[in-house]
Amino acid sequence: QVQLVESGGGLVQAGGSLRLSCSASRGKFVIMMMGWYRQSPGKQRELVAGLGINGPNLVRYDDSVKGRFTISRARATDTVYLQMNSLQSEDTAVYYCYARVRGGMENYWGQGTQVTVSS
């Protein structure tokens, strides 16, 4: 099975920056997409950003983070990064890395990392 390990969350003041990292141990699976969802208490989990890995060159951002967040990947490994700039209190959430494999119908999930932005 694909296993995802993520890190980089923490406490930051409004206007500050954080960088999230997610590394996949995929075995023989071919990963097609990786990225992050986030979830705040009482709200649905929502897509933040996604990136095509071994398929089409796709990148997707939620409208609320466009121009502030940038998703990228290391070329030699299945590791993705989310650079988060100009953080706002509304960005406070648990961020969950996800991966979609070729032929898969559901996402694999990381353990989650807490991002807290103070006003």
N, C-alpha and C positions, 0 to 999 in steps of 0.2 A: 504494500500500500504506500501511497504518497504520504510523507510526513513533512509538516511545515513548522519551522521554528522562527518566531518573530521577536524582535526587540526594538528598542529605541524610544519607547514612550517615557513620559515623565511629566513634571510640573514646569510650566513656562508662563511668563507674563504675556499679556496681550501685546501683540506686535512682534513677538519673538518667533523662533524657529525650532523645529525638531526634524530629525531624519529617522524614519522607520526602515527596518531591514527585515526581509523574509527570505529564508533559505529552504529549498525543497530537496528532500531525499526521495528520489522518484523511482529508483530501480529501473525496470524495463519500460515503465510508462513514458509516454511522450506528452509533455505538458504543452497545452495550447494557449492558455491564458493564466495570468497571475495578477493579483492586485489586492485591494483592501475594501472591505465593508466596515461600517462603524455603527454602533448602537448606543443610544443614550437611554437612561431609565424611562420607561413608559412609551418609548418610541419603537417603530419597526427598524430592523436592520436595513441600512441603505448602502448602495454602492458609492464608494468614494472615487476610485480610480481603477482601471484595468488596462493591461498591456498584453498584446499578442507575443508569445514566446517562440513557438515553432510553427506557426501558421501565418495568416495574413498579418501585415504590419498595422495592427489596430491599436489605438489608444482611446480611452474613454474617461471622461471626468464628469462628476456631478457639477451642475451649474454653480453650486454654492462655493466650489473650490477652484474653479477655472481662473487662471492668472495668479494663483497663490501656491498651488500644489503642483509638483512635477514628479511623475513616475518614470523610473528608468530601470535598467537591468545590467548586471555584469555579463560581459560577452561570453566568458568561458565557463560559466556555471549558472545553475538555476536559482539565481538570487535576484530579487527585485528590491528597489529602494523607493521610498516616498519622501521627497523633500517637501516639508510643510513650512511655508513662510507666511508672515503677516497673520499669525494665528489669532483667532477670535474666541471669545468665551463660548460661542455657539459650536465650536469645533470640539468641545469637551465630549469625550465618548470613549468606549472601548473599541479599539481598532482591531479587526480580525483579518488576517491574511487569508486569501483563498487561492485555489488552483483548480483549473479544469483540464482534464486529460483527454487525449484523443479517444474517441469512442465512449467517453463518459457522459452520463446524464446528470450527475450531481457534482457539486463542489466539494473539494477537500478544504478543511479549515485549520488554521493555526490556533494557538491557545489564547490569543488576544493579548493586547498590550494597552494599558490605560494612558490616555492623553488628557491632561487637565490644564486648562488655560485660565489663569486668574485675571480678573479685571483690574 
